[in-house]
Amino acid sequence: MRAMILAAGRGERMRPLTDVTPKPLLKVNGKPLLLYHLEKLAQQKVSEVIINHAWLGEQIEAMLGDGSQFGLRIKYSSEPAGGLETAGGIIRALPLLGEEPFWVINGDIFTNLDFSDLPQELAPGKLAHLLMTENPDHNPAGDFALNNGQLMPAQSGQKTYTYTGMGLFSPKLFSMYKPGQEQFVRLRPILDDAIAQELIAASLLTAAWTDVGTPQRLQQLQEHP
């Protein structure tokens, strides 16, 4: 199993903290967010972790190195200033990710989920399996609906859920793009198209989860991790 941690975002809403530190290296209880992910991935005997970066990416490489200190092999996928958006970053890294499904984990989330509970394989005919959660205060409208393990478009009056930034992805989900053609590709339109074809499975996360998107949420985590 390989995993990709998305770490290329500029973190505009986290300024001024992210003026000097990439967002995934911001600390919760003295430990950078990225390290929580890496330690859990090492426990799952993940073979390789690919980390993309753009803003202050040299700090990420300097801290993590080749991953041997965590019992991992880390490879990096550098992006131009401003990054390539979520899907663009994944597409750029596809040559490093291989042909089998891989985990994708946002670098700026915090969760007490045991990564053994991440989806381990894709159901026949599915191109991804996303972990969803109850809508937080900052995303009350949610992202998608869920019906018997199938991700569905959100419709008026229907209960919705928020994508956690964690899931298992097949490289075939991005088959319409080739590395080098990935400039600024957003993930949402790709998911919307696949959802319309009933190609995306999903399940609900029961563990605590925080999108560490603002200094206020980071402070709340420091007080109540």
HUNORPE-V606186 format. One record per residue. N is the residue number from 1. RES is the residue in one letter. D_FIRST is the distance of its C-alpha to the first C-alpha in Angstrom with 1 decimal. Layout:
BEGIN
<<N;RES;D_FIRST> <N;RES;D_FIRST>>
END
This chain:
BEGIN
<<1;M;0.0> <2;R;3.8> <3;A;6.8> <4;M;10.3> <5;I;13.4> <6;L;16.6> <7;A;19.4> <8;A;21.9> <9;G;24.5> <10;R;28.0> <11;G;28.6> <12;E;32.2> <13;R;32.8> <14;M;31.9> <15;R;34.6> <16;P;36.2> <17;L;33.4> <18;T;31.1> <19;D;33.9> <20;V;33.0> <21;T;29.4> <22;P;26.3> <23;K;25.6> <24;P;22.1> <25;L;24.1> <26;L;26.7> <27;K;27.0> <28;V;27.1> <29;N;29.0> <30;G;28.9> <31;K;25.1> <32;P;23.5> <33;L;21.3> <34;L;18.4> <35;L;18.6> <36;Y;18.2> <37;H;14.8> <38;L;13.7> <39;E;15.2> <40;K;13.4> <41;L;9.9> <42;A;11.1> <43;Q;12.2> <44;Q;8.9> <45;K;8.0> <46;V;5.3> <47;S;5.9> <48;E;7.4> <49;V;9.1> <50;I;11.5> <51;I;14.7> <52;N;17.5> <53;H;21.0> <54;A;24.6> <55;W;27.1> <56;L;27.6> <57;G;24.3> <58;E;25.8> <59;Q;26.0> <60;I;22.2> <61;E;21.7> <62;A;24.6> <63;M;23.3> <64;L;19.7> <65;G;20.2> <66;D;17.4> <67;G;15.6> <68;S;16.9> <69;Q;19.0> <70;F;16.1> <71;G;14.3> <72;L;11.8> <73;R;11.9> <74;I;13.0> <75;K;14.2> <76;Y;16.7> <77;S;17.8> <78;S;21.5> <79;E;23.5> <80;P;27.3> <81;A;29.4> <82;G;28.9> <83;G;25.3> <84;L;24.2> <85;E;23.6> <86;T;20.3> <87;A;19.7> <88;G;21.3> <89;G;18.9> <90;I;15.8> <91;I;17.7> <92;R;18.7> <93;A;15.2> <94;L;13.9> <95;P;14.7> <96;L;12.3> <97;L;9.4> <98;G;9.7> <99;E;10.7> <100;E;7.9> <101;P;7.6> <102;F;6.2> <103;W;7.8> <104;V;11.2> <105;I;13.4> <106;N;17.0> <107;G;18.1> <108;D;21.5> <109;I;20.9> <110;F;21.5> <111;T;20.5> <112;N;20.8> <113;L;18.0> <114;D;16.0> <115;F;12.3> <116;S;12.0> <117;D;14.0> <118;L;11.7> <119;P;11.4> <120;Q;8.9> <121;E;10.0> <122;L;12.7> <123;A;16.2> <124;P;18.0> <125;G;19.4> <126;K;17.5> <127;L;15.9> <128;A;14.7> <129;H;14.9> <130;L;16.5> <131;L;17.6> <132;M;21.3> <133;T;24.0> <134;E;27.7> <135;N;29.4> <136;P;30.2> <137;D;33.7> <138;H;32.6> <139;N;31.2> <140;P;33.7> <141;A;33.4> <142;G;29.7> <143;D;27.4> <144;F;27.0> <145;A;28.2> <146;L;26.4> <147;N;27.7> <148;N;26.3> <149;G;22.7> <150;Q;23.5> <151;L;23.6> <152;M;27.1> <153;P;29.3> <154;A;31.3> <155;Q;34.9> <156;S;38.1> <157;G;38.6> <158;Q;35.1> <159;K;32.9> <160;T;30.1> <161;Y;27.0> <162;T;25.3> <163;Y;21.8> <164;T;20.1> <165;G;17.9> <166;M;14.7> <167;G;12.9> <168;L;10.3> <169;F;11.4> <170;S;11.8> <171;P;13.0> <172;K;16.0> <173;L;17.2> <174;F;18.3> <175;S;19.7> <176;M;23.2> <177;Y;22.6> <178;K;22.0> <179;P;21.1> <180;G;24.5> <181;Q;25.6> <182;E;23.7> <183;Q;26.5> <184;F;26.6> <185;V;24.7> <186;R;24.5> <187;L;21.8> <188;R;24.4> <189;P;26.2> <190;I;23.0> <191;L;22.2> <192;D;25.9> <193;D;26.0> <194;A;23.0> <195;I;24.4> <196;A;27.8> <197;Q;26.3> <198;E;24.6> <199;L;21.1> <200;I;19.6> <201;A;18.9> <202;A;19.2> <203;S;19.9> <204;L;21.8> <205;L;20.7> <206;T;23.1> <207;A;22.3> <208;A;24.3> <209;W;23.1> <210;T;24.9> <211;D;24.7> <212;V;26.2> <213;G;28.2> <214;T;31.6> <215;P;33.3> <216;Q;34.7> <217;R;31.4> <218;L;30.3> <219;Q;33.6> <220;Q;33.1> <221;L;29.8> <222;Q;31.7> <223;E;34.3> <224;H;32.3> <225;P;28.6>>
END
